[in-house]
Amino acid sequence: MPELTEKVSAYGDTFVTHRKHSIFYNYNKQHCEWFFIVYRTNETVRYGYPCLGSDWHKTKEKGIDWGKALIDSALETPKAQKSRS
């Protein structure tokens, strides 16, 4: 599996794309953790868009792995499989 390429949105948000879904993240100095949010689209998004989930992680790598697993899980549900056929 190829490495994910880090990108920056038009709003300055850092993200990677996995299976056409965006995993946005940033480091919060106050909490000393990374915040992740996974959107259902690969387009530039801001607030008010549907998301698959969000979570805090101690390392960027663990957060990206969490985001990829969340996306994979969502795409393997019966509803997702039905819409792809």
Phi, psi and chi 1 to 4 in degrees:
 res  aa     phi    psi   chi1   chi2   chi3   chi4
   1 MET       -  128.9  177.1  178.6 -125.8      -
   2 PRO   -69.9  154.5   24.3  -30.9      -      -
   3 GLU   -65.6  145.7  -72.8  -68.3  -43.0      -
   4 LEU   -79.6  139.1  -60.9  176.9      -      -
   5 THR   -94.4  127.3  -55.8      -      -      -
   6 GLU   -75.0  134.1 -168.6  171.9   81.0      -
   7 LYS  -130.4  165.8  -59.2  173.0 -170.5  167.1
   8 VAL  -125.0  129.4  178.2      -      -      -
   9 SER   -74.0  172.9   75.5      -      -      -
  10 ALA   -61.4  -21.6      -      -      -      -
  11 TYR   -92.3   -1.2  -61.1  106.5      -      -
  12 GLY    90.5    9.3      -      -      -      -
  13 ASP   -84.3  137.2  -59.5  -45.4      -      -
  14 THR   -88.8  137.3  -53.8      -      -      -
  15 PHE  -155.4  163.9   70.2   99.4      -      -
  16 VAL  -125.9  158.3  -65.8      -      -      -
  17 THR  -115.2  130.7  -57.8      -      -      -
  18 HIS  -131.4  120.3  175.4   68.2      -      -
  19 ARG    51.6   44.5  -63.0  179.6   72.0  177.5
  20 LYS    65.6   21.5  -62.6 -176.3 -180.0  179.0
  21 HIS  -120.1  144.1  -73.4   59.5      -      -
  22 SER   -96.7  134.7  -62.4      -      -      -
  23 ILE  -112.6  102.6  -55.2  168.5      -      -
  24 PHE   -92.0  147.0  -75.6   83.7      -      -
  25 TYR  -156.6  157.1   51.0   90.6      -      -
  26 ASN  -156.3  159.5   60.9   38.7      -      -
  27 TYR   -94.3  130.2 -173.7   73.8      -      -
  28 ASN  -103.1  110.6 -175.6  -64.0      -      -
  29 LYS   -64.9  -33.8  -68.5  178.7 -175.8  176.2
  30 GLN   -64.9  -42.1 -177.8  180.0    5.8      -
  31 HIS   -92.0  -12.8  -64.0  -72.1      -      -
  32 CYS    56.9   39.1  -62.4      -      -      -
  33 GLU  -142.1  164.6  -71.4 -172.9  -48.4      -
  34 TRP   -95.3  135.9  -69.4   84.9      -      -
  35 PHE  -105.3  131.6  179.3   71.9      -      -
  36 PHE  -123.0  143.6  -70.8   81.4      -      -
  37 ILE  -141.2  134.2 -172.6  162.8      -      -
  38 VAL  -111.4  120.2  179.1      -      -      -
  39 TYR   -98.3  155.9  -74.3  103.5      -      -
  40 ARG   -81.3    7.8  -67.7 -175.9  178.6  -90.4
  41 THR  -138.1  157.9  175.9      -      -      -
  42 ASN  -100.2    7.3   63.5  -13.7      -      -
  43 GLU   -83.5  161.2  -61.6  172.7    9.2      -
  44 THR   -61.7  126.8  -59.6      -      -      -
  45 VAL  -127.0  163.3  -66.3      -      -      -
  46 ARG  -134.8 -126.0 -144.6   45.9 -172.3  156.3
  47 TYR   -98.9  151.7  -55.8  102.7      -      -
  48 GLY    89.3    4.3      -      -      -      -
  49 TYR   -94.1  150.1  -74.0   83.7      -      -
  50 PRO   -66.6  140.7   22.3  -30.0      -      -
  51 CYS  -129.9  159.5   72.0      -      -      -
  52 LEU   -81.7  -30.3  -66.1  176.0      -      -
  53 GLY   168.5  170.7      -      -      -      -
  54 SER  -144.1  155.2   61.4      -      -      -
  55 ASP  -165.7  162.4 -155.8    1.6      -      -
  56 TRP  -104.9  142.9  -67.3   89.7      -      -
  57 HIS  -142.4  149.9  -66.8  -85.6      -      -
  58 LYS   -70.9  -31.7  -66.2  -74.1 -176.0 -168.9
  59 THR  -127.1  153.3   67.2      -      -      -
  60 LYS   -64.6  -39.2 -178.0  168.4   69.9  169.3
  61 GLU   -63.2  -43.5  -67.2   76.9   16.6      -
  62 LYS   -65.4  -37.2  -75.4 -175.4 -179.5 -177.4
  63 GLY   -66.6  -41.1      -      -      -      -
  64 ILE   -65.7  -41.7  -69.6  173.2      -      -
  65 ASP   -61.0  -42.0  -72.3  -16.8      -      -
  66 TRP   -59.4  -46.3  167.7   83.7      -      -
  67 GLY   -61.5  -43.4      -      -      -      -
  68 LYS   -62.7  -42.4  -70.6  170.1   28.7  179.7
  69 ALA   -65.1  -38.8      -      -      -      -
  70 LEU   -62.9  -44.6 -177.5   63.7      -      -
  71 ILE   -63.5  -48.1  -68.4  165.4      -      -
  72 ASP   -57.8  -42.8  -68.6  -17.4      -      -
  73 SER   -63.5  -44.3  174.7      -      -      -
  74 ALA   -64.8  -36.3      -      -      -      -
  75 LEU   -77.7  -14.6  -67.8  177.4      -      -
  76 GLU   -97.8    1.1  -63.0  -52.4  -42.5      -
  77 THR   -70.0  153.9   62.5      -      -      -
  78 PRO   -55.5  -38.3  -25.7   33.8      -      -
  79 LYS   -63.5  -43.0 -176.7  178.0  178.2 -178.1
  80 ALA   -66.6  -40.4      -      -      -      -
  81 GLN   -63.9  -39.2  -68.6  173.4   -3.5      -
  82 LYS   -65.1  -40.6 -174.2  176.8 -179.3 -179.6
  83 SER   -72.1  -22.7   66.9      -      -      -
  84 ARG   -82.1  -17.6  -75.1 -171.5  -77.9  162.4
  85 SER   -86.5      -   31.6      -      -      -
